[in-house]
Amino acid sequence: MAKWIFDVLFTGVVSFVAYVILIAIERKQIANLVIMVAVMMALLVTMQDLTPVIEKWSARIDSLQNTAENISNITGNKSWTMPMKGEITQNFKSKDHHGLDIAGVVGMPVEATRKGQVTRVEWNDIYGNMIVIDHGNGLESLYGHLSGSSVKVGWPVIAGTKIGLCGNTGNSFGSHLHFEIRKNGTCIDPMYYLK
């Protein structure tokens, strides 16, 4: 900091002396040029001396943003929409049930809960007709027991996009939607994310 103050003061004093001399001998255009050069030199010195400080604070801000994002990914942020209207008939239980079951009538629309890209539309012996959407940052949503789908692999979706229809396919004992959220492949409680 002391070096920065010295450099700025030195540049200022030298420029001021040159300006006064040029004004005294009636060279106003050159005097104005000296002032412009002095200001540019002072800015250059300031930028050079403050660059490490700026980089340090930029790194701290990036670290804080990453920490906030990690906390949000762990604890959820209640910004995802419900995939289907209906009563939750079974909640998440980490070992016994990996998602939510939402009661519905066969053919009820099922919607994407958040922006993402469809990565799987397929049959599964447990989930029946299922859709998986990648939401980035290691987050995926799975929609199971569907009677039909209205999206294809690779399609982008936003929250509220109709992606399929409620059904009773796979290992199912009545019409409902099985909904999961996975973080880096591990099932987590969807209620942390749903509004």
Secondary structure, 3 states (H helix, E strand, C coil): CHHHHHHHHHHHHHHHHHHHHHHHCCCHHHHHHHHHHHHHHHHHHHHHHHHHHHHHHHHHHHHHHHHHHHHHHHHCCCCECCCCCCCEEECCECCCECCEEEECCCCCEEECCCCEEEEEEEEECCCEEEEEEEEECCEEEEEEEECEECCCCCCEECCCCEEEECECCCCCCCCEEEEEEEECCEEECHHHCEC
